[in-house]
Amino acid sequence: MKKIIALTLLLCTLTLLLSSCGSSNDVKIEKPEDTNLEYWLLDTLDTDNLTEINRKSDDNKKSFLAKEYKAATNENGEIVAPQAAVVYTLGRYPFTDFGVRRIINIMITDPDVYVWGLTLNSTRDEFVEVMNSLGFELSVDSEKSIEFSNGRYSVVLFYGDRLIIRYRCSTIKYSIY
């Protein structure tokens, strides 16, 4: 009897977790028109001709360098992104698409890449103005970065260093790396 109750609770919890993220059909985040990124959040990525780069951890996620950039090698012999690049991270989200990897994170370190008309060279005031006009809410404001979110995804600008756009299910928070 205890096993049946435990199994029922486990299944209810799993069902709740899966339903909280929705299905891929109702979560599609439209790619902005004013961007020169090739791919966008929740797109599938044909990785056959892309270079996988090393990540610090988490085997469930794989990161790939956008095709217009050439990978570098660090002092440990690991394949890494060059200083200016776009890196797409794939993960198994949303949960309802088991086995399918979609773009859950876009990291931009190339100042020539723009999204919503913003680049790494955009001022803090420009960034705030654009994010507010798009309906994002300020969630973090520090001397090193500023983060906005709209529930489905967040946008973080590390001043002069990188711009990170990431999908996040309302029940999952991704750490800033």
ZADO-1210 file (C-alpha; in nm, 4 decimals, padded with zeros to 6 digits):
<atoms>
<atom x="00.0000" y="00.0000" z="00.0000" code="MET" pos="1"/>
<atom x="00.2845" y="00.2405" z="00.0863" code="LYS" pos="2"/>
<atom x="00.4463" y="00.1670" z="-00.2507" code="LYS" pos="3"/>
<atom x="00.1249" y="00.2523" z="-00.4350" code="ILE" pos="4"/>
<atom x="00.0880" y="00.5804" z="-00.2461" code="ILE" pos="5"/>
<atom x="00.4534" y="00.6696" z="-00.3077" code="ALA" pos="6"/>
<atom x="00.4230" y="00.5865" z="-00.6779" code="LEU" pos="7"/>
<atom x="00.1025" y="00.7889" z="-00.7071" code="THR" pos="8"/>
<atom x="00.2659" y="01.0904" z="-00.5410" code="LEU" pos="9"/>
<atom x="00.5677" y="01.0581" z="-00.7702" code="LEU" pos="10"/>
<atom x="00.3479" y="01.0454" z="-01.0805" code="LEU" pos="11"/>
<atom x="00.1422" y="01.3449" z="-00.9630" code="CYS" pos="12"/>
<atom x="00.4571" y="01.5461" z="-00.8995" code="THR" pos="13"/>
<atom x="00.6005" y="01.4558" z="-01.2400" code="LEU" pos="14"/>
<atom x="00.2727" y="01.5448" z="-01.4114" code="THR" pos="15"/>
<atom x="00.2617" y="01.8800" z="-01.2329" code="LEU" pos="16"/>
<atom x="00.6207" y="01.9562" z="-01.3299" code="LEU" pos="17"/>
<atom x="00.5614" y="01.8637" z="-01.6932" code="LEU" pos="18"/>
<atom x="00.2413" y="02.0635" z="-01.7226" code="SER" pos="19"/>
<atom x="00.3947" y="02.3735" z="-01.5657" code="SER" pos="20"/>
<atom x="00.6334" y="02.4118" z="-01.8593" code="CYS" pos="21"/>
<atom x="00.3690" y="02.3675" z="-02.1240" code="GLY" pos="22"/>
<atom x="00.4229" y="02.1985" z="-02.4559" code="SER" pos="23"/>
<atom x="00.6493" y="02.3172" z="-02.7321" code="SER" pos="24"/>
<atom x="00.3432" y="02.4191" z="-02.9317" code="ASN" pos="25"/>
<atom x="00.2265" y="02.6807" z="-02.6837" code="ASP" pos="26"/>
<atom x="00.5650" y="02.8174" z="-02.5742" code="VAL" pos="27"/>
<atom x="00.7151" y="02.9272" z="-02.9041" code="LYS" pos="28"/>
<atom x="00.8961" y="03.2526" z="-02.8541" code="ILE" pos="29"/>
<atom x="00.9017" y="03.4588" z="-03.1693" code="GLU" pos="30"/>
<atom x="01.2403" y="03.5599" z="-03.3021" code="LYS" pos="31"/>
<atom x="01.2774" y="03.9395" z="-03.3058" code="PRO" pos="32"/>
<atom x="01.2831" y="04.0999" z="-03.6504" code="GLU" pos="33"/>
<atom x="01.5694" y="04.3298" z="-03.5551" code="ASP" pos="34"/>
<atom x="01.8379" y="04.0682" z="-03.4960" code="THR" pos="35"/>
<atom x="02.1145" y="03.9149" z="-03.7022" code="ASN" pos="36"/>
<atom x="02.1110" y="03.5879" z="-03.5056" code="LEU" pos="37"/>
<atom x="02.0527" y="03.2841" z="-03.7238" code="GLU" pos="38"/>
<atom x="01.8636" y="03.0851" z="-03.4595" code="TYR" pos="39"/>
<atom x="01.6363" y="03.1730" z="-03.1683" code="TRP" pos="40"/>
<atom x="01.5153" y="03.0244" z="-02.8422" code="LEU" pos="41"/>
<atom x="01.3428" y="02.6846" z="-02.8674" code="LEU" pos="42"/>
<atom x="01.4602" y="02.6355" z="-03.2262" code="ASP" pos="43"/>
<atom x="01.6069" y="02.2972" z="-03.3043" code="THR" pos="44"/>
<atom x="01.9636" y="02.3168" z="-03.4239" code="LEU" pos="45"/>
<atom x="02.1250" y="02.1055" z="-03.6944" code="ASP" pos="46"/>
<atom x="02.4556" y="02.0404" z="-03.5192" code="THR" pos="47"/>
<atom x="02.6166" y="01.8304" z="-03.7940" code="ASP" pos="48"/>
<atom x="02.8320" y="02.1173" z="-03.9221" code="ASN" pos="49"/>
<atom x="02.8742" y="02.3031" z="-03.5921" code="LEU" pos="50"/>
<atom x="03.1581" y="02.2840" z="-03.3393" code="THR" pos="51"/>
<atom x="03.0655" y="02.1624" z="-02.9927" code="GLU" pos="52"/>
<atom x="03.2489" y="02.3528" z="-02.7240" code="ILE" pos="53"/>
<atom x="03.3377" y="02.2385" z="-02.3750" code="ASN" pos="54"/>
<atom x="03.1116" y="02.3313" z="-02.0861" code="ARG" pos="55"/>
<atom x="03.2108" y="02.3404" z="-01.7224" code="LYS" pos="56"/>
<atom x="02.9390" y="02.0953" z="-01.6183" code="SER" pos="57"/>
<atom x="02.5929" y="01.9553" z="-01.6871" code="ASP" pos="58"/>
<atom x="02.5898" y="01.6694" z="-01.9343" code="ASP" pos="59"/>
<atom x="02.2237" y="01.7387" z="-02.0185" code="ASN" pos="60"/>
<atom x="02.3224" y="02.0551" z="-02.2043" code="LYS" pos="61"/>
<atom x="02.5438" y="02.0874" z="-02.5104" code="LYS" pos="62"/>
<atom x="02.6870" y="02.4122" z="-02.6436" code="SER" pos="63"/>
<atom x="02.7679" y="02.4847" z="-03.0059" code="PHE" pos="64"/>
<atom x="02.9517" y="02.7678" z="-03.1712" code="LEU" pos="65"/>
<atom x="02.7556" y="02.9502" z="-03.4441" code="ALA" pos="66"/>
<atom x="02.8910" y="02.8446" z="-03.7835" code="LYS" pos="67"/>
<atom x="03.0530" y="03.1796" z="-03.8704" code="GLU" pos="68"/>
<atom x="03.3040" y="03.1508" z="-03.5822" code="TYR" pos="69"/>
<atom x="03.6172" y="02.9411" z="-03.5526" code="LYS" pos="70"/>
<atom x="03.6710" y="02.7560" z="-03.2250" code="ALA" pos="71"/>
<atom x="03.9758" y="02.8133" z="-03.0077" code="ALA" pos="72"/>
<atom x="04.1658" y="02.5780" z="-02.7783" code="THR" pos="73"/>
<atom x="04.2444" y="02.6667" z="-02.4183" code="ASN" pos="74"/>
<atom x="04.5552" y="02.5754" z="-02.2152" code="GLU" pos="75"/>
<atom x="04.3938" y="02.2412" z="-02.1199" code="ASN" pos="76"/>
<atom x="04.3398" y="02.1464" z="-02.4837" code="GLY" pos="77"/>
<atom x="03.9628" y="02.1945" z="-02.4590" code="GLU" pos="78"/>
<atom x="03.7629" y="02.3373" z="-02.7478" code="ILE" pos="79"/>
<atom x="03.6233" y="02.6763" z="-02.6454" code="VAL" pos="80"/>
<atom x="03.4565" y="02.9758" z="-02.8072" code="ALA" pos="81"/>
<atom x="03.6753" y="03.2604" z="-02.9332" code="PRO" pos="82"/>
<atom x="03.6567" y="03.5951" z="-02.7561" code="GLN" pos="83"/>
<atom x="03.3899" y="03.7298" z="-02.9946" code="ALA" pos="84"/>
<atom x="03.1247" y="03.4690" z="-03.0759" code="ALA" pos="85"/>
<atom x="02.7694" y="03.3416" z="-03.0510" code="VAL" pos="86"/>
<atom x="02.7161" y="03.0190" z="-02.8572" code="VAL" pos="87"/>
<atom x="02.3890" y="02.8254" z="-02.8645" code="TYR" pos="88"/>
<atom x="02.3204" y="02.5909" z="-02.5737" code="THR" pos="89"/>
<atom x="02.0817" y="02.3038" z="-02.6290" code="LEU" pos="90"/>
<atom x="01.8843" y="02.1361" z="-02.3542" code="GLY" pos="91"/>
<atom x="01.5948" y="01.8961" z="-02.3164" code="ARG" pos="92"/>
<atom x="01.3300" y="02.1627" z="-02.2632" code="TYR" pos="93"/>
<atom x="01.0400" y="02.1924" z="-02.2596" code="PRO" pos="94"/>
<atom x="00.9993" y="01.8701" z="-02.0695" code="PHE" pos="95"/>
<atom x="00.7181" y="01.7414" z="-02.2881" code="THR" pos="96"/>
<atom x="00.9547" y="01.6864" z="-02.5832" code="ASP" pos="97"/>
<atom x="01.1554" y="01.3981" z="-02.4394" code="PHE" pos="98"/>
<atom x="01.4736" y="01.3354" z="-02.6356" code="GLY" pos="99"/>
<atom x="01.4484" y="01.6599" z="-02.8329" code="VAL" pos="100"/>
<atom x="01.7118" y="01.9253" z="-02.7674" code="ARG" pos="101"/>
<atom x="01.6196" y="02.2851" z="-02.8301" code="ARG" pos="102"/>
<atom x="01.8066" y="02.6120" z="-02.7892" code="ILE" pos="103"/>
<atom x="01.7583" y="02.7213" z="-02.4299" code="ILE" pos="104"/>
<atom x="02.0438" y="02.9709" z="-02.4071" code="ASN" pos="105"/>
<atom x="02.2120" y="03.2131" z="-02.6467" code="ILE" pos="106"/>
<atom x="02.5355" y="03.3765" z="-02.5348" code="MET" pos="107"/>
<atom x="02.6632" y="03.6669" z="-02.7412" code="ILE" pos="108"/>
<atom x="03.0163" y="03.8002" z="-02.6967" code="THR" pos="109"/>
<atom x="03.0474" y="03.9516" z="-03.0454" code="ASP" pos="110"/>
<atom x="02.9789" y="04.3289" z="-03.0431" code="PRO" pos="111"/>
<atom x="02.8623" y="04.3103" z="-03.4071" code="ASP" pos="112"/>
<atom x="02.5647" y="04.0884" z="-03.3162" code="VAL" pos="113"/>
<atom x="02.2433" y="04.2684" z="-03.2359" code="TYR" pos="114"/>
<atom x="01.9082" y="04.1645" z="-03.0956" code="VAL" pos="115"/>
<atom x="01.6158" y="04.4051" z="-03.0428" code="TRP" pos="116"/>
<atom x="01.8598" y="04.6575" z="-03.1868" code="GLY" pos="117"/>
<atom x="02.0870" y="04.6150" z="-02.8834" code="LEU" pos="118"/>
<atom x="02.4544" y="04.5157" z="-02.8907" code="THR" pos="119"/>
<atom x="02.7257" y="04.4757" z="-02.6313" code="LEU" pos="120"/>
<atom x="02.8074" y="04.8405" z="-02.6974" code="ASN" pos="121"/>
<atom x="02.4572" y="04.9589" z="-02.6034" code="SER" pos="122"/>
<atom x="02.4406" y="05.1780" z="-02.2959" code="THR" pos="123"/>
<atom x="02.2640" y="05.0730" z="-01.9805" code="ARG" pos="124"/>
<atom x="01.9950" y="05.3369" z="-02.0479" code="ASP" pos="125"/>
<atom x="01.9360" y="05.2058" z="-02.4036" code="GLU" pos="126"/>
<atom x="01.9102" y="04.8514" z="-02.2700" code="PHE" pos="127"/>
<atom x="01.6600" y="04.9538" z="-01.9993" code="VAL" pos="128"/>
<atom x="01.4507" y="05.1545" z="-02.2453" code="GLU" pos="129"/>
<atom x="01.4247" y="04.8703" z="-02.4985" code="VAL" pos="130"/>
<atom x="01.3543" y="04.5991" z="-02.2409" code="MET" pos="131"/>
<atom x="01.0843" y="04.8108" z="-02.0737" code="ASN" pos="132"/>
<atom x="00.9223" y="04.8864" z="-02.4111" code="SER" pos="133"/>
<atom x="00.9051" y="04.5104" z="-02.4781" code="LEU" pos="134"/>
<atom x="00.7279" y="04.4427" z="-02.1486" code="GLY" pos="135"/>
<atom x="01.0218" y="04.2904" z="-01.9609" code="PHE" pos="136"/>
<atom x="01.0570" y="04.3503" z="-01.5884" code="GLU" pos="137"/>
<atom x="01.3827" y="04.4350" z="-01.4153" code="LEU" pos="138"/>
<atom x="01.4898" y="04.1415" z="-01.1966" code="SER" pos="139"/>
<atom x="01.8601" y="04.2130" z="-01.1233" code="VAL" pos="140"/>
<atom x="02.0493" y="04.5404" z="-01.1309" code="ASP" pos="141"/>
<atom x="02.4105" y="04.5405" z="-01.0157" code="SER" pos="142"/>
<atom x="02.7279" y="04.7225" z="-01.1078" code="GLU" pos="143"/>
<atom x="02.8343" y="04.4290" z="-01.3320" code="LYS" pos="144"/>
<atom x="02.5086" y="04.3284" z="-01.4969" code="SER" pos="145"/>
<atom x="02.1427" y="04.3966" z="-01.5485" code="ILE" pos="146"/>
<atom x="01.8751" y="04.1307" z="-01.6017" code="GLU" pos="147"/>
<atom x="01.5220" y="04.1518" z="-01.7306" code="PHE" pos="148"/>
<atom x="01.2635" y="03.8766" z="-01.7546" code="SER" pos="149"/>
<atom x="00.9161" y="03.8291" z="-01.8930" code="ASN" pos="150"/>
<atom x="00.8300" y="03.4936" z="-01.7368" code="GLY" pos="151"/>
<atom x="00.9259" y="03.2771" z="-02.0338" code="ARG" pos="152"/>
<atom x="01.2759" y="03.4032" z="-02.0842" code="TYR" pos="153"/>
<atom x="01.5321" y="03.6368" z="-01.9408" code="SER" pos="154"/>
<atom x="01.7873" y="03.8690" z="-02.0904" code="VAL" pos="155"/>
<atom x="02.1091" y="03.9498" z="-01.9065" code="VAL" pos="156"/>
<atom x="02.3625" y="04.2083" z="-02.0136" code="LEU" pos="157"/>
<atom x="02.7035" y="04.1811" z="-01.8530" code="PHE" pos="158"/>
<atom x="02.8379" y="04.5281" z="-01.9226" code="TYR" pos="159"/>
<atom x="03.0772" y="04.5202" z="-02.2173" code="GLY" pos="160"/>
<atom x="03.1292" y="04.1465" z="-02.1831" code="ASP" pos="161"/>
<atom x="02.8356" y="03.9354" z="-02.2971" code="ARG" pos="162"/>
<atom x="02.4630" y="03.9257" z="-02.3552" code="LEU" pos="163"/>
<atom x="02.2732" y="03.6151" z="-02.2521" code="ILE" pos="164"/>
<atom x="01.9205" y="03.5322" z="-02.3623" code="ILE" pos="165"/>
<atom x="01.7722" y="03.2197" z="-02.2081" code="ARG" pos="166"/>
<atom x="01.4501" y="03.0299" z="-02.2022" code="TYR" pos="167"/>
<atom x="01.3254" y="02.9450" z="-01.8607" code="ARG" pos="168"/>
<atom x="01.0246" y="02.7517" z="-01.7569" code="CYS" pos="169"/>
<atom x="00.8454" y="02.9273" z="-01.4736" code="SER" pos="170"/>
<atom x="00.9483" y="02.6475" z="-01.2373" code="THR" pos="171"/>
<atom x="01.3133" y="02.6354" z="-01.3431" code="ILE" pos="172"/>
<atom x="01.5763" y="02.9001" z="-01.2907" code="LYS" pos="173"/>
<atom x="01.9000" y="02.8885" z="-01.4886" code="TYR" pos="174"/>
<atom x="02.2158" y="03.0085" z="-01.3241" code="SER" pos="175"/>
<atom x="02.4271" y="03.2768" z="-01.4851" code="ILE" pos="176"/>
<atom x="02.7604" y="03.1384" z="-01.5879" code="TYR" pos="177"/>
</atoms>
